[in-house]
Amino acid sequence: MFYEPSSGHGLPHDPLKAIVAPRPVGWISTISRTGSYNLAPYSFFNMLSGVPPLVWFSSEGPKDSATAAEETGEFVANLVGRDLAQKMNATSVDAPRGVSEFDYAGLETAPSRLVRPPRVADAPAALECKVTEVIRPRDLEGKTGRSIVVIGQVMGVYISDEYLTDGLFDAVKAGNVSRLGYFDFSTVDGVFEMRRPRWED
């Protein structure tokens, strides 16, 4: 089949998110200007640069995480391990503004070192970030939609020692959770290695 997104697909559910998958889940913690904690998962999340180390997440609308990150200039991207998947899902609840998803999901906080928002205490890893820019993407007609893209520079990296194996972060042991399409998720359960070819070889 072939379809144009502007015309519809005729399928039971939109397949686009299932095609562009798996996508790492960015479990974003923020603190509002009034001091309220917020925690929410974002499947539009990734790293976009190594030097400088930049990550981004995209919010479909002015949700608490994007609003707080833009207002305060800080956020933490927590890694979702397999053991935390159910609690991560709980934090996607459409709670009223000001309600702490940490409390709702029964999660403990741990203080960050370089930013104000806390990290998820049991997360295998967390990235402490300062916002570098906020983008409101446009379509081909120049119209801005509802999406808000928040880009942050990684200022500090927390890794739980139990997920280091021979000095390498063990994604299989952590069970990194990714979003697929529809209501589906996946975890890392195996790794294989391939070296990039060199022309001179």
C-alpha positions as CSV (number, residue, x, y, z in Angstrom):
1,M,0.0,0.0,0.0
2,F,0.9,3.6,-0.3
3,Y,-0.7,6.6,1.4
4,E,-0.2,10.3,2.0
5,P,-0.5,11.2,5.7
6,S,-2.6,14.3,4.8
7,S,-5.2,12.0,3.1
8,G,-5.3,9.2,5.7
9,H,-4.3,5.6,5.7
10,G,-7.5,3.6,6.1
11,L,-6.0,1.3,8.6
12,P,-7.3,0.7,12.2
13,H,-4.4,2.7,13.7
14,D,-1.7,5.0,12.3
15,P,1.2,2.9,11.3
16,L,3.8,5.7,11.1
17,K,4.9,5.4,14.7
18,A,5.2,1.7,14.3
19,I,7.5,2.1,11.3
20,V,9.8,4.7,13.0
21,A,10.5,2.3,15.9
22,P,11.8,1.4,18.3
23,R,12.2,4.8,19.9
24,P,13.9,5.2,23.3
25,V,11.7,6.4,26.0
26,G,12.8,9.7,27.6
27,W,11.4,9.8,31.1
28,I,11.6,13.5,31.7
29,S,11.7,14.9,35.2
30,T,11.2,18.7,35.8
31,I,10.5,21.1,38.5
32,S,8.1,24.0,38.0
33,R,8.8,27.6,39.0
34,T,6.6,27.0,42.0
35,G,8.6,23.9,43.0
36,S,6.2,21.2,41.9
37,Y,7.8,18.0,40.6
38,N,6.7,16.5,37.3
39,L,7.7,13.2,35.7
40,A,6.4,12.0,32.3
41,P,7.5,9.6,29.5
42,Y,8.2,10.8,26.0
43,S,8.6,8.5,23.1
44,F,9.7,11.3,20.8
45,F,13.2,11.4,22.5
46,N,16.7,10.8,21.4
47,M,20.3,12.1,21.4
48,L,21.2,14.4,18.5
49,S,24.8,15.2,19.1
50,G,27.8,13.8,20.9
51,V,29.9,17.0,20.9
52,P,28.4,18.9,22.5
53,P,26.2,16.2,24.1
54,L,22.7,17.2,23.2
55,V,19.4,15.4,23.7
56,W,15.9,16.4,22.8
57,F,12.3,15.5,23.6
58,S,9.1,16.6,21.8
59,S,5.8,17.3,23.5
60,E,2.6,17.2,21.5
61,G,1.2,20.4,23.1
62,P,2.3,22.5,26.1
63,K,2.4,19.7,28.6
64,D,3.9,20.2,32.1
65,S,7.4,18.8,31.2
66,A,7.9,21.1,28.2
67,T,6.4,24.1,30.0
68,A,8.6,23.6,33.1
69,A,11.7,22.9,31.1
70,E,11.2,26.0,29.0
71,E,10.5,28.2,32.1
72,T,13.3,26.9,34.3
73,G,15.9,25.9,31.7
74,E,16.5,22.4,33.2
75,F,15.3,18.8,33.0
76,V,16.6,15.3,33.6
77,A,16.2,12.4,31.1
78,N,15.9,9.2,33.1
79,L,16.5,5.8,31.5
80,V,13.6,3.4,31.8
81,G,14.8,-0.1,32.7
82,R,12.6,-3.1,32.3
83,D,11.9,-3.3,36.0
84,L,10.5,0.3,35.9
85,A,8.2,-0.1,32.8
86,Q,5.0,-0.4,34.8
87,K,5.8,2.7,36.9
88,M,6.9,4.6,33.8
89,N,3.5,3.8,32.2
90,A,1.7,5.0,35.4
91,T,3.5,8.4,35.1
92,S,1.8,8.9,31.7
93,V,-1.5,9.5,33.5
94,D,-3.2,12.8,32.6
95,A,-2.9,14.1,36.2
96,P,-3.9,17.7,37.0
97,R,-1.2,20.3,36.8
98,G,0.7,20.4,40.1
99,V,0.3,16.7,40.9
100,S,3.6,14.8,41.3
101,E,3.8,11.7,39.2
102,F,6.6,10.5,41.4
103,D,4.1,10.2,44.2
104,Y,1.3,8.8,42.0
105,A,3.5,6.0,40.7
106,G,5.2,5.3,44.1
107,L,8.7,6.4,42.9
108,E,11.5,7.8,45.0
109,T,13.4,10.8,44.0
110,A,17.2,11.3,44.2
111,P,18.8,14.7,44.1
112,S,20.6,15.7,40.9
113,R,24.1,17.3,41.2
114,L,24.0,20.1,38.6
115,V,20.3,20.8,38.0
116,R,17.3,21.3,40.3
117,P,15.0,18.6,39.0
118,P,15.5,15.3,40.8
119,R,16.2,12.0,39.0
120,V,14.3,8.8,39.4
121,A,16.2,7.1,42.2
122,D,16.0,3.6,40.8
123,A,16.7,4.5,37.2
124,P,19.7,2.7,35.7
125,A,21.0,6.0,34.3
126,A,20.0,9.7,34.1
127,L,21.1,12.7,32.1
128,E,21.1,16.1,33.9
129,C,20.4,18.7,31.2
130,K,20.2,22.4,30.7
131,V,18.0,23.7,27.9
132,T,19.8,25.2,24.9
133,E,16.7,25.9,22.8
134,V,13.0,25.3,22.4
135,I,11.7,24.8,18.8
136,R,8.1,24.9,17.6
137,P,8.4,23.0,14.3
138,R,6.6,24.2,11.1
139,D,5.1,22.3,8.3
140,L,5.7,22.9,4.5
141,E,3.2,25.8,4.6
142,G,5.1,27.5,7.4
143,K,2.4,26.8,10.0
144,T,3.4,25.8,13.5
145,G,1.7,22.8,14.9
146,R,1.2,21.7,18.5
147,S,4.6,20.1,18.9
148,I,7.2,21.7,21.2
149,V,10.8,20.4,20.9
150,V,13.1,20.9,23.9
151,I,16.8,20.5,23.3
152,G,19.1,20.2,26.3
153,Q,22.9,19.9,26.8
154,V,23.9,17.0,29.0
155,M,25.7,18.6,32.0
156,G,26.0,15.4,34.1
157,V,25.6,11.7,33.7
158,Y,24.5,9.4,36.5
159,I,25.0,5.6,36.0
160,S,24.1,3.0,38.7
161,D,27.2,0.9,39.2
162,E,25.2,-2.3,39.0
163,Y,24.7,-1.7,35.3
164,L,28.4,-1.3,34.4
165,T,30.0,-4.5,33.0
166,D,33.8,-4.3,32.4
167,G,33.5,-0.5,32.3
168,L,30.7,-0.5,29.7
169,F,27.1,0.4,30.3
170,D,25.1,-2.9,30.1
171,A,21.9,-2.1,28.2
172,V,20.8,-5.8,28.2
173,K,21.1,-5.9,32.0
174,A,19.3,-2.6,32.4
175,G,16.7,-3.7,29.9
176,N,16.4,-0.4,28.1
177,V,12.7,0.1,27.3
178,S,11.7,1.5,23.9
179,R,8.4,2.5,22.4
180,L,7.0,0.8,19.3
181,G,3.7,1.6,17.6
182,Y,0.2,1.3,19.0
183,F,0.4,0.2,22.6
184,D,3.6,-1.8,22.2
185,F,6.9,-1.5,23.9
186,S,10.2,-3.5,23.6
187,T,13.2,-4.1,25.7
188,V,16.9,-4.8,24.9
189,D,17.4,-8.5,25.3
190,G,20.4,-9.0,23.1
191,V,23.3,-7.1,21.5
192,F,25.5,-7.8,18.4
193,E,28.5,-5.9,17.2
194,M,29.4,-4.6,13.8
195,R,32.4,-2.3,13.1
196,R,32.1,0.5,10.7
197,P,34.0,-0.2,7.5
198,R,37.1,1.9,6.7
199,W,37.7,2.8,3.1
200,E,41.5,2.3,3.3
201,D,40.9,-1.3,4.5
